[in-house]
Amino acid sequence: MVRTGEQMTTLTIREQETKHRILNLVKENNDGLTISDISRILEIHYTTASKYLAVLEAEKRVVRRGIGMAKLFRLAPNGGDANGQ
């Protein structure tokens, strides 16, 4: 599938919005949230939530803690700021 420049811009905006919604939700829940919690609350697919959480973790904006089989995500110590400011 070939995407035009306009379609790519729209997808990028949508992706940024999804990432922003997830980060804001994690910020509001100090105890942390599982991928299932996030996907249910934001009404997005589990795989989508997982993908964006992996990106946010790589950017050091969230931290993951394993509790049994679950992965609990919390805001990173830097307050979710990618620059650590």
Rosetta blueprint (number, residue, H / E / L):
1 M L
2 V L
3 R L
4 T L
5 G H
6 E H
7 Q H
8 M H
9 T H
10 T H
11 L H
12 T H
13 I H
14 R H
15 E H
16 Q H
17 E H
18 T H
19 K H
20 H H
21 R H
22 I H
23 L H
24 N H
25 L H
26 V H
27 K H
28 E H
29 N L
30 N L
31 D L
32 G L
33 L E
34 T E
35 I H
36 S H
37 D H
38 I H
39 S H
40 R H
41 I H
42 L H
43 E L
44 I L
45 H L
46 Y H
47 T H
48 T H
49 A H
50 S H
51 K H
52 Y H
53 L H
54 A H
55 V H
56 L H
57 E H
58 A H
59 E L
60 K L
61 R L
62 V E
63 V E
64 R E
65 R E
66 G E
67 I E
68 G L
69 M L
70 A E
71 K E
72 L E
73 F E
74 R E
75 L E
76 A L
77 P L
78 N L
79 G L
80 G L
81 D L
82 A L
83 N L
84 G L
85 Q L
